[in-house]
Amino acid sequence: MLGGTFDPIHYGHLMLAEEARVRLQLARVLFIPAKDPPHKLGQPYSPVAGRLRMVQLAIASNPAFAISEVELTRPGPSYTVDTLAHLQQALGPEAELFFLMGLDSLASILTWRDPAGILARAQLAVAARPGFCADLQALEAALPGLSARTHVLDMPEVGISSHDLRRRVCAGLPIRYQVPDSVEAYVREQGLYRPVAAAGAGAQ
């Protein structure tokens, strides 16, 4: 599973999903848009319908990619440990779960709800991100067994972030070649991320 706000989804997300699928021989990758991400409470992000649509557009060409709306139909913040428990129940005890994340997320995993529960329910597939590092020894000390259940993916570094893409659109700069063409067209057609004065009340 690959969770996130996907505001917007970009090639970094897709590369991580495909790299993990091939290297770990995953049957499929579930993209799980968050409705109320706990680490972004109080921060503005786009309405869920638009973020969901961008994920649908971005993964349409890959039959191994799918979407789970589990966090969209559940009230309250979207906690990873709860999502993993729900997926395990839905997929059955024989399903082996992997949680895909960037190195920046791994570095902060001790601040997540029940990190030991996350580790018990899923192995971690971690991609390096430019400018981020994690003290794996300290994490192992806090979460015994983490090293054995963590797969660091040797993949090309892509310095793309959703935050920077939103900033670029707001500044009138292009995001083409950083997101799929269908996503770039959707952002443009819907007027996403543009200044309110230019795009009207629907932007944000």
Buried (B, 14 or more C-beta within 10 A) or exposed (E): BBBBBBBBBBBBBBBBBBBBBEEBEBEEBBBBBBBBBBEBEEEEBBEBEBBBBBBBBBBEEBEEBEBBEBBBEBEEBBBBBBBBBBBBEEEEEEEEBBBBBBBBBBBEBEEBEBBBBBBBBBBBBBBBBEEEEBEBEEBBEEBEEBEEBBBBBEBEEBEBBBEBBBEBBBEEEEBEEBBBEBBBEBBBEBEBBBEEEEBEEEBB
